[in-house]
Amino acid sequence: MTPFDFVVSIALGVGLAAAVGFRVFLPLLITSIATYTGYIPVSGGFEWLATPAAVIMLGVAALAEVLAYYIPGIDNLLDTIATPAALIAGTLVSAAVMADLPPLVKWTAAIIAGGGAAGITQGVTAMIRANSTVFTGGLGNPVIATAEFGGAAIVSLLALAVPFVALGVVILFCWFAVRTIRRLLRRAPEPETRGTG
């Protein structure tokens, strides 16, 4: 394995993990389809991802998750569950696609970079949804849910095709989202000052 292949393998894993932060099951489904069709290899111990049963099971889970985010109140509840789930799923999907790396390197990269990328993306999306709930009374949340679904699909497909571009998109998204949230928080009304006289 060349150093470039080594870096590409890690970028692929981290890109897919970051997509897990948008939706937990959709990137896993896309990864399962990619491994089932032979598009990407899978690490030892993750061969189950390349089975028809895994594709069907993850497909049902992804559909249920996507639809649940359109139900008011459930979407915010799912964010509390999705945060630890994203950390675990991000670590696993990273480890699954880092097929040619030594186990110590693979699991270190999967836990730190994969789990970290999933956690950061999930944290940012949860902050966006919380602010949407506060500022729009939840009316803007379906728009957020649609954007997250699109983000999960696009980042997953980009990670499979051009891993470094996927990483760039995720970094740009996180930067833009944090900047937008800060701007919204600064718009909070200032207390009125009373004149003395």
C-alpha positions, 0 to 999 in steps of 0.5 A, spaced: 500 500 500 502 506 497 502 512 502 497 515 497 493 509 498 493 510 505 491 517 506 485 516 501 483 510 505 483 514 511 479 520 507 474 515 505 473 513 512 472 520 515 468 522 509 463 517 510 463 518 518 462 525 517 456 523 513 453 519 519 453 526 523 447 528 518 443 521 518 446 515 522 443 510 517 443 513 510 451 513 509 451 506 512 446 503 507 450 507 501 456 503 504 453 497 504 450 497 497 457 499 495 461 493 498 455 489 496 456 491 489 464 490 489 465 498 488 469 498 495 473 493 499 471 491 506 475 490 512 475 483 515 470 482 520 465 487 516 463 482 511 456 482 513 455 489 510 456 486 503 450 482 504 443 482 501 440 482 508 444 488 511 442 492 505 435 491 506 435 492 514 439 498 513 434 500 507 428 500 512 432 503 518 434 509 513 427 510 511 424 510 518 430 515 520 429 520 514 421 520 515 421 520 523 425 527 522 419 530 519 415 529 525 415 535 530 418 533 537 420 527 534 426 530 530 429 534 537 428 527 541 432 523 535 438 528 536 439 526 543 439 519 541 443 520 534 449 523 538 452 517 541 449 513 535 453 517 530 459 516 534 459 509 534 456 508 527 462 513 525 467 509 528 464 503 525 463 505 518 470 508 518 473 502 520 469 498 515 472 501 509 479 502 511 480 495 509 488 495 508 490 498 514 494 495 520 489 494 525 492 499 530 492 504 525 485 503 522 482 503 529 486 509 532 484 513 525 476 510 526 475 512 533 479 519 533 478 521 526 471 517 524 468 518 531 470 525 531 468 527 524 461 524 526 460 527 532 462 534 530 457 534 524 452 531 528 453 536 534 453 542 528 446 539 525 443 538 532 445 546 534 442 548 527 435 544 529 435 547 536 436 554 533 430 553 528 426 550 533 427 556 538 427 561 532 421 558 527 417 554 533 419 548 529 416 550 522 423 551 519 425 544 522 422 540 515 427 544 511 433 542 516 431 535 515 431 535 508 438 539 508 440 533 512 438 528 508 441 531 502 447 532 506 448 525 508 447 522 501 451 527 497 457 527 502 456 519 502 457 519 495 462 524 494 466 520 499 466 514 495 468 518 489 472 523 491 474 522 498 478 529 499 472 533 496 467 530 501 472 532 507 472 539 504 465 539 503 464 537 511 469 542 513 466 548 509 459 546 512 461 546 519 465 553 518 458 556 515 453 553 520 457 555 526 458 562 523 451 562 522 449 560 529 453 565 532 450 571 527 443 568 530 445 569 537 448 576 536 441 578 534 438 577 540 435 583 543 439 588 547 436 590 554 433 597 553 437 603 557 434 607 561 436 615 561 437 618 568 434 625 569 
